[in-house]
Amino acid sequence: MNDQSIVKKLSRVGIFGNVLLAAFKLFAGIFGKSGAMVSDAVHSLSDVFATLVAYIGVRLAGQREDAEHPYGHERLECVASLILGLILAGTGAGIGYAGIRKLFAAPETLEIPTALPLVAAIVSIAVKEAMFWYTMHYAKIMDSSAFKADAWHHRSDAISSVGSFIGIGLAQLGLPIMDPIASLVICALILKVAFDISRDAIAKMLDTSCDRSFEQKLRTFIESQPGVVKIDLLHTRQFGNKIYVDLEIAVDRNISLVDAHAIAESVHASVEQQYPNVKHIMIHVNPAEA
């Protein structure tokens, strides 16, 4: 199955699954008298837009290089992830605002939820956790940051349903104030996920270097290549879900230019074969010290 087929498959599952789940939770929240479940339904509905954004972002990022974008379009996937983070943050803020309003309302206006929202919470936890693992599995195969963010969007919905279940359960036990408190807990969890997704997207848009562990492995691999005396310089930068490498290697100063070029070509091919995420490596050859 190619990446485009996977993207379409994930998008269909995400959109139709979330529409059905959001409708069920909204019905359960309204007729079951649970503000927490209504908030949970809004969160599920935001997942529909999140999946659409991920789909569009991945499709645009997959375009080939052109005259105006000679390095490709991978950063568009980071833009999609950032938009997902903002959608998630807006959803969390809205849920928090509604929870605060109910929390400070007159006690007699707080209603005790029925058993229906509890059932909806259990269904939501099971379905959204399954969607998280399903989406993350294929997101790792494609190494797609947008669909990884979408997967965490599903996980945050599952976590919010856990909060809804606890809050609704306590409200049924005679503590109706726990229903709006559950909404505030959901808000905090959603905002945390939104922050993590947005921070990762921004880091990849700012040419952030790869972590030290990756660079050390890459350095060791290059130093083991035939003809490489040592590495004079190694810089990495993330470009969406791809990596660019700037490298200076030292080779025997007494060999011919043709041989030095052959060593550089060999290193270039070996790195891109060993590390598929490395889109391009620029190599400069220096004469080793005598």
MOLIN-V824873 format. One record per helix or strand of 2 or more residues. SS is the DSSP state (a for helix, b for strand). FROM is the first residue (numbers start at 1). TO is the last residue. Records with the same first field share a line. If there is no record, write none. Layout:
SS = FROM-TO ; FROM-TO
This chain:
a = 3-31 ; 35-61 ; 75-103 ; 107-109 ; 116-142 ; 145-172 ; 177-205 ; 212-223 ; 257-274
b = 230-239 ; 242-251 ; 278-287
